[in-house]
Amino acid sequence: MSAGGCCVCLCLVAGLPGAGKTTLTRCLPELLQPRAQSVVLCYDDVIPGEAFQAVTQADGDLSTDNPSGTDSFWKLYRHKLLVYIECLIQAINENGQLSLSGNENDSLWQCFIESLKQQQIISGETQHGVQKYSICITLSKPLVIILDDNFYYQSMRHEVYQMVRRNSIGFLQLFLECPLELCLKRNHERGCLVDDETIILMSAKIQPPDPAKNAWEKNSIILNNSENFMEDEMQAIFALLDSSIENPEKPLEENNEQQERDRAICAASALHQADQAFRRSVSQSMKTAKAKNLSKCNLKLLSQELNKLKAEILEDLRHLNFQSNPIKFYGDVDVIVKEATHEFDQRKEKILRNFLKSSS
């Protein structure tokens, strides 16, 4: 924590849909009020609906973060949200100003900012045409950032822990254990927000905290949420929270040389995979244009425009500055490639539509 900041602790609330996560996160801020401030970020509320646009995977892979076997932008949005949460933590512990130039039109950033505003964590102002947000918390009291999501894979939680450790803040996990039948029943009572098949599949894959195997999960409590929470369980949560605030996670010792090697390997892999994905996309667009009887002259111009776009986005990746924002590598090349491909396809479709429209 810097001299100008306050103590920050991240509380990760995990479990199956219908396990009672949202019920717990709604009551926690009031219960914590005497000892700490809090902000709740429910992934289902903050991540916009476009993240659920999915296309069935050709290989039917079920090993991704999406348990229903579809390839969506959900994983990408989770990564981006974690970047934004880290920006919030750094703003609290540095100059008290939250801004991320170039993201004003990003739907996830807008949802994130709106959630913080509603909880009176920030207030907005425009300076020199750039939207900036002032942190509105009390520096004398700790801030608990509560994340509400399934986090059913250990790797999902570890990604959050890595961010926590980079920023030397407190960390704890509350894992809600609940019988599958009860989760399904609750899910139906609230209007089937998640389909039964997804919950059943998630239940088969869920990985509860295992402090004996993973030392970083030592600050974890598994709560049995078949009924209401007991007083002793709440006291255990408060005790663990106090301990986590008083004993923030220590950052790893930096190995700049190894970090640069890892970064170079990640960047090279991302560039190669993105280039291959762009080539396939261009080839498909050219086939579409030919099928629409685009003239040879326009086909040549279209090819030039698409290859120019390909070179532009690859150059952004090469300089690690995709969409005017520095890429934060978390070691997941697939996410980087997916974001670049999504941007390429959106801009490619616009170019293709314009050519087809002009020739009709």
C-alpha positions in Angstrom: 0.0 0.0 0.0 1.3 3.4 -0.9 1.5 6.3 1.5 -1.6 8.0 0.0 -3.8 4.9 -0.3 -5.9 2.8 2.0 -5.8 -0.9 3.0 -7.5 -2.9 0.2 -8.6 -6.5 0.4 -10.2 -8.6 -2.3 -12.9 -11.1 -1.3 -13.6 -13.7 -3.9 -17.1 -15.3 -3.5 -17.4 -18.6 -5.5 -19.8 -21.4 -6.0 -22.4 -22.9 -8.4 -25.3 -20.8 -9.7 -28.0 -20.9 -7.0 -25.5 -21.6 -4.2 -26.3 -18.3 -2.6 -23.4 -16.1 -3.7 -25.5 -13.1 -4.6 -27.5 -13.4 -1.3 -24.3 -13.3 0.6 -22.7 -10.5 -1.3 -25.8 -8.3 -0.9 -25.7 -8.6 2.9 -21.9 -8.4 3.4 -21.5 -4.6 2.8 -23.9 -3.8 5.6 -22.4 -6.4 8.0 -18.9 -5.1 7.2 -19.9 -1.4 7.6 -18.5 -1.0 11.2 -15.0 -2.3 10.2 -14.7 -1.6 6.4 -16.0 0.0 3.3 -16.9 -2.4 0.4 -17.7 -2.5 -3.3 -19.5 -5.5 -4.9 -18.7 -6.5 -8.5 -21.1 -9.2 -9.7 -19.7 -10.6 -12.9 -23.2 -11.3 -14.3 -24.2 -7.7 -13.7 -21.0 -5.9 -14.8 -20.1 -8.0 -17.9 -22.4 -6.9 -20.8 -24.7 -9.4 -22.6 -22.6 -9.3 -25.8 -20.1 -11.5 -24.0 -22.5 -14.4 -24.3 -22.5 -14.3 -28.1 -21.3 -17.8 -28.8 -20.5 -20.0 -31.7 -20.4 -23.7 -31.2 -16.9 -25.0 -31.2 -16.0 -27.4 -34.1 -14.3 -29.8 -31.8 -16.8 -29.7 -29.0 -14.1 -28.8 -26.5 -15.4 -28.6 -22.9 -12.2 -27.6 -21.3 -12.7 -23.8 -21.7 -14.1 -21.4 -19.1 -17.5 -21.8 -20.8 -18.8 -25.1 -19.4 -21.5 -25.5 -22.0 -18.9 -26.3 -24.7 -19.3 -23.1 -26.7 -16.6 -20.6 -27.6 -17.7 -17.1 -26.5 -16.1 -13.9 -25.5 -16.9 -14.7 -21.9 -13.2 -15.5 -21.1 -12.0 -12.4 -22.9 -14.3 -10.2 -20.9 -13.3 -11.8 -17.6 -9.7 -11.0 -18.4 -10.6 -7.4 -19.3 -12.6 -6.9 -16.1 -9.7 -8.1 -14.1 -7.5 -5.4 -15.8 -10.1 -2.8 -14.9 -10.2 -4.0 -11.3 -6.4 -3.7 -11.1 -6.7 -0.2 -12.5 -9.1 0.7 -9.6 -6.7 -0.8 -7.0 -3.8 1.2 -8.4 -5.8 4.4 -8.5 -6.7 4.0 -4.9 -3.1 3.4 -3.9 -1.6 6.1 -6.1 -3.2 9.4 -7.2 -6.8 8.7 -6.5 -7.7 9.2 -10.2 -9.2 6.4 -12.3 -9.0 6.7 -16.1 -8.1 4.4 -19.0 -7.7 6.4 -22.2 -9.3 4.7 -25.3 -11.9 2.7 -23.4 -14.7 5.3 -23.3 -16.6 3.4 -25.9 -15.9 -0.1 -24.4 -19.2 -1.5 -23.1 -17.5 -3.5 -20.3 -15.6 -0.3 -19.1 -18.9 1.6 -19.2 -20.7 -1.1 -17.1 -17.7 -1.2 -14.7 -17.7 2.6 -14.2 -21.5 2.7 -13.8 -21.3 0.0 -11.1 -18.7 2.0 -9.2 -20.7 5.2 -9.5 -23.9 3.5 -8.2 -21.9 2.3 -5.1 -20.4 5.8 -4.7 -16.9 4.6 -5.1 -16.1 7.2 -7.8 -17.3 10.5 -9.2 -16.7 11.6 -12.7 -15.3 14.7 -14.3 -13.9 15.7 -17.7 -10.4 17.2 -17.9 -9.0 18.3 -21.3 -11.6 16.2 -23.1 -10.6 13.0 -21.1 -13.1 11.4 -18.7 -11.5 10.9 -15.3 -13.0 9.6 -12.1 -12.1 10.6 -8.5 -12.0 7.9 -5.9 -14.6 8.8 -3.2 -13.7 6.3 -0.4 -12.5 7.1 3.2 -8.8 6.5 3.4 -8.9 5.7 7.1 -11.1 2.6 6.6 -10.1 -0.5 4.7 -11.8 -1.2 1.3 -13.1 -4.7 0.6 -13.6 -5.5 -3.1 -16.1 -8.3 -3.3 -16.1 -10.4 -6.5 -19.3 -12.5 -7.1 -18.8 -15.2 -9.8 -18.8 -19.0 -10.2 -15.0 -19.2 -10.2 -15.5 -23.0 -10.5 -12.0 -23.7 -11.8 -9.0 -23.2 -9.5 -7.2 -21.5 -12.4 -9.9 -18.8 -12.5 -9.3 -18.0 -8.9 -5.5 -18.2 -9.2 -5.6 -15.5 -12.0 -7.3 -13.2 -9.5 -4.7 -14.1 -6.8 -1.9 -13.3 -9.2 -3.3 -9.8 -9.6 -3.7 -9.5 -5.8 -0.1 -10.4 -5.3 1.2 -8.0 -7.8 -0.5 -5.2 -5.9 0.3 -6.4 -2.4 -3.3 -6.3 -1.1 -5.3 -8.7 1.2 -7.0 -11.8 -0.2 -9.6 -14.3 0.9 -12.0 -16.8 -0.6 -15.6 -17.7 0.4 -16.7 -20.9 -1.3 -20.4 -21.7 -1.1 -21.0 -25.4 -1.0 -24.6 -26.4 -1.9 -26.3 -29.6 -3.1 -26.8 -29.7 -6.9 -30.5 -30.4 -6.5 -31.0 -27.3 -4.3 -29.0 -25.1 -6.7 -31.3 -26.3 -9.6 -34.4 -25.6 -7.5 -33.2 -22.1 -6.6 -32.3 -21.4 -10.2 -35.9 -22.3 -11.3 -37.4 -20.2 -8.5 -35.5 -17.1 -9.8 -36.5 -17.7 -13.4 -33.8 -20.1 -14.7 -31.1 -17.6 -15.2 -28.7 -20.5 -16.1 -29.9 -23.6 -18.0 -29.9 -26.9 -16.0 -27.4 -28.5 -18.3 -24.8 -25.8 -17.7 -25.2 -26.1 -13.9 -24.9 -29.9 -13.9 -21.8 -29.8 -16.1 -20.3 -27.1 -13.9 -21.0 -29.2 -10.8 -19.0 -32.1 -12.3 -16.1 -29.8 -13.0 -16.1 -27.5 -9.9 -12.9 -27.3 -7.9 -13.3 -26.2 -4.3 -10.4 -24.4 -2.5 -7.6 -26.9 -1.5 -5.2 -25.1 0.9 -3.3 -28.4 1.5 -2.4 -28.5 -2.2 -2.4 -24.8 -3.0 -0.8 -22.6 -0.3 -2.2 -19.5 -1.9 -5.7 -20.7 -1.0 -4.9 -20.7 2.8 -7.3 -17.8 3.4 -10.4 -19.7 2.4 -13.7 -20.7 4.1 -16.0 -23.3 2.7 -19.6 -22.4 3.7 -22.4 -25.0 3.6 -25.4 -23.0 2.2 -28.1 -25.5 2.4 -29.8 -23.2 5.0 -29.2 -19.7 6.2 -25.7 -18.7 7.3 -25.0 -19.3 10.9 -23.6 -16.7 13.4 -20.4 -18.6 13.9 -19.8 -18.8 10.1 -20.2 -15.0 9.9 -17.8 -14.5 12.8 -15.3 -16.8 11.0 -15.6 -14.6 7.8 -14.9 -11.4 9.8 -11.9 -13.0 11.5 -10.5 -14.1 8.2 -11.1 -10.7 6.7 -9.4 -8.9 9.5 -6.4 -11.3 9.2 -6.3 -10.8 5.4 -6.3 -7.0 5.7 -3.5 -7.1 8.3 -1.4 -9.5 6.3 -1.6 -8.5 2.6 -0.1 -10.8 0.0 3.6 -10.3 -0.8 4.6 -9.8 -4.4 6.9 -12.2 -6.1 10.5 -11.1 -6.5 10.9 -9.6 -9.9 13.0 -11.4 -12.5 13.0 -8.8 -15.3 15.1 -10.9 -17.6 12.8 -13.9 -17.4 9.7 -11.6 -17.7 11.1 -10.2 -21.0 11.8 -13.7 -22.3 8.2 -14.8 -21.4 6.8 -11.6 -22.9 8.7 -12.1 -26.2 7.5 -15.8 -26.5 3.9 -14.8 -25.7 4.0 -11.9 -28.3 5.5 -14.1 -31.0 2.9 -16.8 -30.5 0.1 -14.3 -30.5 1.3 -12.7 -33.7 1.6 -16.0 -35.5 -1.8 -17.3 -34.4 -3.5 -13.9 -35.2 -1.9 -13.8 -38.6 -3.2 -17.3 -39.4 -6.7 -16.4 -38.2 -6.7 -13.2 -40.2 -5.6 -15.1 -43.4 -8.5 -17.5 -43.0 -10.9 -14.7 -42.4 -9.7 -12.8 -45.5 -10.0 -15.9 -47.6 -13.5 -16.5 -46.5 -14.5 -12.9 -47.3 -13.0 -13.1 -50.8 -15.0 -16.2 -51.4 -18.1 -14.4 -50.3 -17.3 -11.4 -52.5 -16.9 -13.7 -55.5 -20.1 -15.4 -54.8 -21.8 -12.0 -54.8 -20.3 -11.4 -58.3 -18.0 -8.6 -57.3 -16.1 -7.3 -60.3 -12.4 -8.3 -60.7 -11.4 -4.7 -60.2 -13.3 -4.5 -56.9 -12.1 -7.9 -55.8 -8.5 -6.6 -56.2 -9.3 -3.4 -54.2 -11.1 -5.4 -51.5 -8.1 -7.7 -51.2 -5.8 -4.7 -50.8 -8.1 -3.2 -48.1 -8.3 -6.4 -46.1 -4.6 -7.0 -46.2 -4.0 -3.4 -45.2 -6.3 -3.9 -42.2 -4.5 -7.2 -41.4 -1.1 -5.5 -41.4 -2.4 -2.6 -39.2 -3.8 -4.9 -36.5 -0.7 -7.1 -36.5 1.5 -4.0 -36.1 -0.6 -3.0 -33.1 0.0 -6.5 -31.6 3.7 -6.3 -32.4 3.9 -3.1 -30.4 1.7 -4.5 -27.7 -0.7 -1.6 -28.1 -3.9 -3.2 -29.4 -6.9 -0.9 -29.5 -4.7 2.0 -28.2 -4.3 0.2 -24.8 -1.2 -1.6 -23.6 -1.8 -5.3 -23.6 -1.4 -6.9 -20.2 -0.2 -10.5 -20.7 -1.5 -13.0 -18.3 0.1 -15.9 -20.2 -3.1 -16.7 -22.1 -2.3 -16.2 -25.8 -5.8 -17.5 -26.8 -7.4 -14.4 -25.1 -5.0 -12.0 -26.9 -5.7 -13.7 -30.3 -9.4 -13.8 -29.7 -9.6 -10.1 -28.9 -7.5 -9.2 -32.0 -9.6 -11.5 -34.2 -12.8 -10.0 -32.9 -11.6 -6.5 -33.8 -10.4 -7.6 -37.2 -13.6 -9.4 -38.1 -15.8 -6.4 -37.0 -13.8 -4.0 -39.2 -13.5 -6.5 -42.0 -17.3 -7.0 -42.2 -17.7 -3.2 -42.5 -15.3 -3.1 -45.4 -16.9 -6.0 -47.1 -20.4 -4.5 -46.7 -19.3 -1.3 -48.2 -17.9 -3.0 -51.3 -21.0 -5.2 -51.8 -23.2 -2.2 -51.3 -21.3 0.0 -53.9 -21.5 -2.8 -56.4 -25.2 -3.5 -56.1 
